[in-house]
């Protein structure tokens, strides 16, 4: 329950943080040495995290991306958030600036197929939906990032617990060795005492015998 609460707080914080970033906007993207219509948005996470979050979201919907001329493309995607049809999605991510390593600019081009890219003048509704979709990515990336942190921490916690169990086992083994050693020491002391008595007795017999020597 606490984990879910923390997740919601992080997502809310990420969404609040995103308000300091400009909303998704119309953009122009270079593709095959030509300028194509696109939409872009700034996401307050590292490029690696953003890429993984987008990939994770679309893979869960059954789509796999492919590197195509500097873009990660997903073919024939049916995403209601964009519109009723299926589209080819072209994603590109770049670090927002040299100073902002934890912020990423996501550029998205949408095609009806055969690299015929949709612009605001050809289908304004799809472009509006695309901007809304990019605006919603911040919360999705935040949720993904938190799940990764939870998974990583779960691994560390299990590793630490396993190490603790090993140390406890070692401790129990050492306690057994200690008990065995203490028992061996106790038996050794008894053996020393018994052997001392035997040695003294033999020494006395020796002295007696030596005393019988003729002068």
C-alpha positions in Angstrom: 0.0 0.0 0.0 2.9 2.3 0.9 4.5 1.5 -2.5 1.4 2.5 -4.4 1.1 5.7 -2.4 4.8 6.6 -3.1 4.2 5.8 -6.8 1.2 8.1 -7.0 3.2 10.9 -5.2 6.1 10.5 -7.7 3.8 10.6 -10.7 2.0 13.7 -9.3 5.3 15.3 -8.7 6.5 14.5 -12.3 3.3 15.9 -13.7 3.7 19.1 -11.6 7.3 19.3 -12.8 6.1 19.0 -16.4 4.1 22.2 -16.1 7.4 24.1 -16.1 8.1 22.6 -19.5 6.4 24.0 -22.6 3.4 21.9 -23.9 3.8 19.8 -26.9 4.2 21.9 -30.1 4.3 21.7 -33.8 7.7 21.0 -35.2 9.6 20.2 -38.3 11.8 17.1 -38.4 14.5 16.2 -40.9 14.0 12.8 -42.5 15.9 11.6 -45.5 17.3 15.1 -46.1 13.8 16.6 -46.3 11.8 18.5 -43.7 8.7 16.8 -42.5 5.8 17.8 -40.2 6.1 16.6 -36.6 5.2 17.3 -33.0 7.6 17.7 -30.2 7.6 17.9 -26.4 10.1 18.2 -23.6 10.1 15.4 -21.0 11.8 15.9 -17.6 13.7 12.6 -17.7 16.9 11.3 -19.2 16.9 10.2 -22.8 17.5 6.6 -21.9 14.5 6.5 -19.5 12.3 8.2 -22.0 13.3 5.7 -24.8 12.7 2.7 -22.5 9.4 4.0 -21.3 8.1 4.6 -24.9 9.4 1.2 -25.9 7.8 -0.5 -22.9 4.4 1.1 -23.5 4.2 0.1 -27.2 5.6 -3.4 -26.6 2.8 -3.9 -24.1 0.4 -3.1 -26.9 2.1 -5.6 -29.1 4.3 -3.4 -31.2 8.1 -3.6 -31.6 10.2 -0.7 -32.8 12.9 -0.7 -35.5 15.7 1.7 -36.0 15.1 3.6 -39.3 17.3 6.4 -40.4 17.8 8.0 -37.0 14.2 7.2 -35.8 12.6 4.3 -33.9 9.6 3.4 -36.0 6.5 1.4 -35.1 4.5 0.2 -38.0 0.7 -0.1 -38.2 0.0 1.1 -34.7 -3.6 1.4 -33.6 -3.6 3.9 -30.8 -7.0 5.4 -29.9 -5.3 8.4 -28.3 -4.2 9.4 -31.8 -7.2 8.5 -33.9 -9.4 5.6 -35.2 -6.9 4.5 -37.9 -3.6 2.7 -37.8 -0.4 4.8 -38.1 3.3 4.5 -38.5 5.0 6.3 -35.7 8.5 7.7 -35.9 10.1 8.6 -32.6 13.3 10.5 -32.1 14.8 11.6 -28.7 17.5 14.1 -28.0 18.9 15.6 -24.8 17.2 18.9 -24.4 20.5 20.8 -23.9 24.0 20.3 -22.7 23.1 21.8 -19.3 19.8 19.8 -19.0 21.0 16.2 -19.0 17.8 15.1 -17.2 15.5 16.6 -19.8 14.7 15.1 -23.2 13.0 16.4 -26.3 10.8 13.9 -28.0 10.0 14.4 -31.7 7.1 12.3 -33.2 6.2 12.0 -36.9 3.1 10.2 -37.9 2.5 8.6 -41.2 -0.5 7.0 -42.9 1.9 4.7 -44.5 4.6 4.8 -47.2 6.3 7.7 -45.3 3.4 10.1 -46.1 3.6 12.2 -43.0 0.6 13.9 -41.4 0.8 17.6 -40.7 -1.5 20.2 -39.2 -2.8 21.2 -42.6 -3.6 17.6 -43.7 -5.2 16.3 -40.5 -5.3 18.8 -37.7 -7.2 16.4 -35.4 -4.5 13.7 -35.5 -1.9 16.4 -34.8 -3.9 17.8 -31.9 -4.2 14.2 -30.5 -0.5 13.7 -31.0 0.3 16.8 -29.0 -2.0 15.6 -26.2 -0.4 12.2 -26.4 3.1 13.7 -26.0 1.9 15.8 -23.1 0.7 12.7 -21.4 4.0 11.0 -21.8 5.5 12.7 -18.7 3.2 10.8 -16.3 3.8 7.5 -18.3 7.6 8.0 -18.1 7.4 8.8 -14.4 5.4 5.6 -13.8 7.8 3.6 -15.8 10.8 5.1 -14.0 9.3 4.4 -10.6 8.7 0.8 -11.6 12.3 0.5 -12.6 13.5 2.0 -9.3 11.2 -0.5 -7.5 12.5 -3.4 -9.5 16.1 -2.3 -8.9 15.6 -1.8 -5.2 13.8 -5.1 -4.9 16.8 -6.8 -6.4 19.1 -5.0 -4.0 16.9 -5.9 -1.1 16.8 -9.5 -2.1 20.6 -9.6 -2.5 21.0 -8.0 0.9 18.6 -10.4 2.5 20.4 -13.3 0.9 23.7 -12.0 2.2 22.3 -11.6 5.7 21.0 -15.2 5.6 24.5 -16.3 4.6 26.0 -14.4 7.4 23.5 -15.9 9.9 24.3 -19.4 8.6 28.0 -18.7 9.0 27.3 -17.5 12.5 25.4 -20.6 13.4 28.2 -22.7 12.0 30.7 -20.8 14.0 28.6 -21.3 17.2 28.6 -25.0 16.5 32.4 -25.0 16.0 32.8 -22.9 19.1 30.7 -25.4 21.2 32.7 -28.3 19.7 36.0 -26.5 20.4 34.9 -25.7 24.0 34.0 -29.3 24.5 37.3 -30.5 23.1 39.1 -28.0 25.4 37.2 -29.3 28.4 38.0 -32.9 27.5 41.6 -31.9 26.9 41.8 -30.4 30.4 40.4 -33.6 31.9 42.9 -35.7 29.8 45.7 -33.4 31.1 44.7 -34.0 34.7 44.4 -37.7 34.2 47.7 -37.9 32.4 49.4 -35.8 35.1 48.2 -38.3 37.7 49.4 -41.2 35.6 52.7 -39.5 34.9 53.3 -38.7 38.6 52.5 -42.3 39.5 55.0 -43.6 37.0 57.6 -41.1 38.2 57.1 -42.3 41.7 57.5 -45.9 40.7 60.7 -44.9 38.8 62.1 -43.1 41.9 61.3 -46.1 44.1 63.1 -48.5 41.7 66.0 -46.2 41.4 66.2 -46.1 45.2 66.7 -49.8 45.3 70.0 -49.5 43.5 73.0 -50.8 45.4 75.3 -48.1 46.5 
